[in-house]
Amino acid sequence: MTLVNEPINRGEIRKKYCRFKKHGIKYIDYKDPNFLLKFVNEQGKILPRRLTGNSAKYQRKVAQAIKKARQLALLPFVTDGLK
């Protein structure tokens, strides 16, 4: 018998990691919209770090790069279907 609050899937819990620290990336290029699309959802909103796995430092850098790319019209502010 399972309880309501008990998780059904007891698979391995994957540890989130910051891809920027792992690969030694220090600069996030705002002119690369294909890379920045990994950090926005279908509506164009910036994904939180609990979903992306970024550290706080690099989440701020990603957010600034996305906002700069939006200002230069490389990324849309809002859309119905981005991906």
C-alpha positions as CSV (number, residue, x, y, z in Angstrom):
1,M,0.0,0.0,0.0
2,T,1.4,3.4,-1.0
3,L,0.7,6.6,0.9
4,V,-0.4,9.7,-1.0
5,N,2.7,11.7,-0.1
6,E,5.2,8.9,-0.8
7,P,6.9,9.0,-4.2
8,I,6.0,6.2,-6.5
9,N,9.3,6.1,-8.4
10,R,12.3,5.4,-6.1
11,G,14.9,5.7,-8.8
12,E,18.3,7.3,-8.4
13,I,18.3,11.0,-7.6
14,R,20.4,12.8,-10.1
15,K,22.7,15.4,-8.6
16,K,22.4,18.7,-10.4
17,Y,25.6,20.3,-11.4
18,C,26.6,23.7,-12.9
19,R,27.6,23.0,-16.5
20,F,29.6,26.2,-16.5
21,K,31.8,25.2,-13.5
22,K,32.1,21.6,-14.9
23,H,33.4,22.8,-18.3
24,G,35.3,25.9,-17.1
25,I,33.2,28.4,-18.9
26,K,33.7,31.9,-17.6
27,Y,31.9,34.1,-20.2
28,I,28.4,33.6,-21.4
29,D,28.0,35.0,-24.9
30,Y,24.8,36.9,-25.3
31,K,25.2,36.8,-29.1
32,D,24.6,33.0,-29.2
33,P,20.8,32.6,-29.1
34,N,20.9,28.8,-29.7
35,F,22.8,28.3,-26.5
36,L,20.6,30.7,-24.5
37,L,17.5,28.8,-25.7
38,K,18.5,26.0,-23.3
39,F,17.7,28.4,-20.4
40,V,14.3,29.6,-21.4
41,N,11.0,27.7,-21.6
42,E,8.6,27.6,-24.6
43,Q,7.0,30.9,-23.6
44,G,10.3,32.7,-23.5
45,K,10.6,32.9,-19.7
46,I,13.9,32.3,-18.0
47,L,14.1,29.0,-16.2
48,P,14.9,29.0,-12.5
49,R,18.2,27.5,-11.3
50,R,16.4,24.6,-9.5
51,L,15.5,23.4,-13.0
52,T,18.7,24.3,-14.9
53,G,21.1,23.2,-12.1
54,N,23.2,26.4,-12.5
55,S,25.0,27.9,-9.5
56,A,23.7,31.3,-8.3
57,K,26.7,33.1,-9.9
58,Y,26.1,31.7,-13.3
59,Q,22.3,31.9,-13.1
60,R,22.8,35.7,-12.7
61,K,25.1,35.8,-15.7
62,V,22.7,33.7,-17.8
63,A,19.8,36.0,-16.9
64,Q,21.8,39.1,-17.8
65,A,22.9,37.5,-21.2
66,I,19.2,36.6,-22.0
67,K,18.0,40.1,-21.1
68,K,20.8,41.7,-23.3
69,A,19.9,39.3,-26.2
70,R,16.3,40.3,-25.9
71,Q,17.2,44.0,-26.1
72,L,19.1,43.4,-29.2
73,A,16.2,41.3,-30.7
74,L,18.2,38.1,-30.8
75,L,15.6,36.4,-28.5
76,P,11.9,37.2,-28.3
77,F,10.5,38.6,-25.1
78,V,7.3,36.5,-25.2
79,T,6.1,34.0,-27.7
80,D,3.5,31.3,-28.1
81,G,5.8,28.6,-29.3
82,L,9.6,29.1,-29.2
83,K,11.0,25.6,-29.4
